[in-house]
Each structure stands twice: as structure tokens, then as C-alpha cells.
Amino acid sequence: MKFKKILPQFLTLLFIVLIFGFFTMNAQENMDTRGIEFGFGFLSKEASFDIQFSLIDYDGSMSYGRAYLVGLLNTLLVSFIGIILSTLLGAVIGVARLSPNYLINKTASFYVEFFRNIPLLLQIFFWYFAALRALPMPEDAPLIFGSSFMTIKGLYTPAPIWNNFDVFMIALIVAMVAIYSFNKFAKKKQEEEGKQYPKFLISLGIFIILPALTFIIGGVDLSWSFPELKQLAQTSFTYEGGMGIPPELIALTLALTLYTATFIAENVRAGIQGIGKGQKEAAASIGLTPSQVLKLVILPQALRIIIPPTTNQYLNLTKNSSLAAAIAYPDLVLVFAGTAMMQTGRAIEIVGITMATYLSISLVISLFMNWYNKRIAIQEK
């Protein structure tokens, strides 16, 4: 009986190995015929091309490995921002779709139906080639919020300049650990002795006070660099100082956020509607306020419905960020699987590294979301 269960699995695994081996040998023969060597030594060679936007120091004299790292960080940046913004927007829109207010309800419904039925690539093109191209040139840009400029060349905003930033980060991490430990202690006391602590106020105090102490006794200092208009030629202007956010990043982030938020909104709506009306009425009948009903009764159960499909949307957003190549945003696909591959001819190695990178990012997101889903699951006694 045990043999009958193992045999199909063994044969399936053997078939996969044989197929993979066949294609590997075939590729190796073709590469030998054309005199192409396989290896990753090219990663240490000079890249000889520039990248217009980078979170770390980079120039054309650096290696292909450094160019890969630049593309990876740019991909992670737009994915992280997109996930945060789409989650917030999706939650608001999802709740708005359940509003008894006719205007709010219909506006949210229109938003969902409009943005999710337009191809994502077309939305990226709209923001980049239509909306952002209508912005003024740097010399004509109006002042925004007293310190920023939104131009056709991007958003220029003040940039923080830190002194002893590592001390501040250590204090921030310590504060987060202290908040976690306190909330765990408060929950245990409430379950065992019925004592309730003002968890939100105490957690907020820890989060503010510990990092603030680094400015007083830790030698941490923060100043700001503001963008200033500079003339390069008779008709060419730019901004020096501050922080410049390129229009490619803005357009890609807007499109990914607005598109993905529609699906997250539907997940939120489905999760809330999946809770029986009787539970809400029972909670209200024992004197719970509407906010307590939402926090203690609806959300703990709704999240079990919301999180699994929302995880899929996070993965889709991360993979959809590869469309950045269409507007020349220097993500992993454009920098590494595009420019680097054309210069080196190392198609198998570079495509393999790129595929493995996206797979790793997706697995990390899945593992974290599955852990969180299990973490908030209602424990039956």
C-alpha cells in the first residue's frame, strides 16, 4: 500500500528530472557549437553603462553585479511603496463600498469598475505620457507646500540629512521590540487577571520617547536640504539639493497602486460581508460600541477571508512592476535582463538569475503573509 503511494510520486519526479536534464544538455551542446561559455564571472566585469536612478552609489565603471543590485533595489522600492499605498487605499475603498451613503457607495463602486477594467500597461502609459507630461518645466513650476516642486522632470522635495543615523535606527528597533513585549505582557495580564492597560497610548509613548531621546543624549541630528533652481544653459534648468523623484517612479507607483487597490477593495468588502449579521447584532446587544464591534468581532474574523486573496495581489503587484521597462524605469528587468543581457550575451545566466530573484521575492512575501495569517488566526479552546 505504501509502495503504491510512493511510486507515482517517484515517477513524476523522475520525469521532471529527465525533462530538465534533456533541456540542459541540449542548451549545453548548442552553446559549445557556438563557442559560448557558461558562467557567472561576467558579474564582476565593468558594466560600462549608466543608470538614471539609483538608491545606492553607481556609475558605469562599476560591475554588472552592482548594476543587478541597483535594479533589484529599484524593483523592491516600487513594490514596497505600491503594496503599502494599495493596501491603505483598498481598505478605504472596500469599506466605502459598504457605506449606506449613496454617493460614497456609488463613487467607490465606479472607482473599482473603472480602474480594474483598464489594462495596467495602458494606465502606466496614461500617467507617464499624458498626465505627467502636462506638468510645467522646472523654471515654471509653482511652489508646493512651501518647499517642493512638481515638474515634468519629476518631484523635487526636501531631503533629510542625518548625523548618527545608526543610533536613531537602533533606538527605533529597540522601541519596536519594547512595544511588542509590552503588548504581549498586557494581553497575558488581561487574560489571566482581567487587568486592562492603555496599550495604544503606552505604545505610542514608547515609539516617540525612545527615538526622541537619541536627539537629546545620543548625538543624533537632523537637518534638511531644500531644492534650489539652477540654470544649466539658456533654456535648460534643473534643481540642485533636496531629493528628486523621477517621473517614471511616480507613474509606475500610481498605476500599480490604483490598479491593485481595486482588487484589495473587493477582498475587504467580501471579508466584511462574510461575517454574519447576527454576530454584529449580538455584539451590539451586550453593549459594545460600533468601533469595538469592528475591532473585536468583525475584523478578527474578516481578516481570515481577506488575507489569502490579498497575498495574491501583493505577488501580482511585485511581478507587474516588471512593466516598468515600458517607460524606462530602471528596474531589474530593464537594467539586468535588458541592458546587461544585450551587452554580455549571457542570456541563460541573466534570465535564470532574474527568474530566481522574482521567485525569491514572491516566496518571501508569501511566507510573511502566511505567518501573519496564522498569527492572527482565532485560537479555538
Buried (B, 14 or more C-beta within 10 A) or exposed (E): EEEEEEEEEEEEEEEEEEEEEEEEEEEEEEEEEEEBEEEEEBBEEEBEBEBEBBEEEBEEEBBBBBBBBBBBBBBBBBBEBBBEBBBEBBBBBBBBBEEEEEEBBEBBBEBBEEBBEBEBEEBBBBBBEEEBEEBEEBEEBEEEEEEBBBBBBBBBBBBEEEEBBEBBBBBBEEBBEBBEEBBEEBEEEEEEEEEEBEBEEBBEEBBEEBBBEBBEEBEBEEEEEBBEEEEEEEEEBBBEBBBBBBBBBBBBBBBBBBBBBBBBBBBBBBBBBEBEEEEBEEBBEEEBEEEEBBEEBBBEBBBBBBBEBBBEBBBBBBEBBBBBBBBBBBBBBBBBBBBBBEBBEBEBBBEEBBEEBBEEBBEEBBEEBEEEBEEEEEEEE
